[in-house]
């Protein structure tokens, strides 16, 4: 090997060794970088906690009892049957009253707007009642004035022969609402032209005959959605049996379907001796979106089970009815539990002869905050409490005169309280309960659920 070749080989070997050493050094540096923490720099984002200002409490009443078709020449005209007498309060609330534009001149429903009480919504309530005694309509109706909603379900009414039911849509807001009215019946959900894109003007009430949406339906359920502004929804139900008026009611809505529905304060009166075996109480159930099964149970005024639990099949979009036979005179709660979200209501009647009345009782949500409850004029008002929870609850009930009473509602139990007077009560539960107000007398029956007060909005964190 020449001297030049030996020098080139040595130079090449040195380069290889240097390169290998550099690679090893890089590997060692990476390993050390992973093994030992590097210095970090972090910044805490600016955050501001803010509590939203509470909104006004807005309530809309159902308004007077109406009658359709009294004049043969104007069969589609609505007439006043009986004005509604409204109770509201407390007087200490900063509330304003407004008469809305209704289908009958100068007899529109009332709405109330109460300003917030500091950082919380106002504790304010209103309710109305009306009695009518006429050749084509008779009975007693009572209903709470309610906040308008973007979605409502009403379980009750019929469009068969003798029924003359009305869908009542009330918009107490300052902008118009566009509503879609869907009626569920034996053929499923139906959207008639009369219920599509109906405009309810601001601060107004419109009425749509239920028979114009779905004819010859014995067990309808009404679903209303609103856009532009929320609306308050009710169904005025009335019935004539062989030319004799058989009752009237203003049916209260539900806000949403749920797997469990509890209907408190269902009143049963003693039947007349000559009434036979006709069903005096019926529960109607609808699973809007899915098939399944529902268990229907009845509890007395103490929460004790009455009779056996009935299991009924549910077909999506098809209402089903179940008779509740053998119930003695008293006050009951009906519980519907299902494996699909359902809406439910219970129909009860004072009888089937002349001078009878009936009522549709709606499901009640849980109340877990101090809540004002208005009780209008009526015979023998009562308030029923149902406790679904596993622990006892105490409800502090304050009367319109300021006197208080502790109502103990046992776990999985119920209590009924007689109310001495009309006016605005306050209930303050130690744990969530459900409640309903009922009225019952010979030829007069009505009831509505208690909706809890709105909670103050919790603080929110803003990252500017």
PyMOL commands that set and color helices and strands:
alter all, ss='L'
color gray80, all
select helices_A, chain A and resi 3-35+193-195+210-212
alter helices_A, ss='H'
color red, helices_A
select strands_A, chain A and resi 48-51+57-60+65-68+78-82+85-89+95-99+110-114+125-133+138-144+151-155+166-171+177-185+188-190+198-200+204-209+221-227+232-241+244-251+258-268+281-286+292-299+305-314+320-323+330-349+358-362+371-375+382-386+393-398+404-409+414-418+423-429+434-441+444-449+459-462
alter strands_A, ss='S'
color yellow, strands_A
deselect
rebuild
show_as cartoon
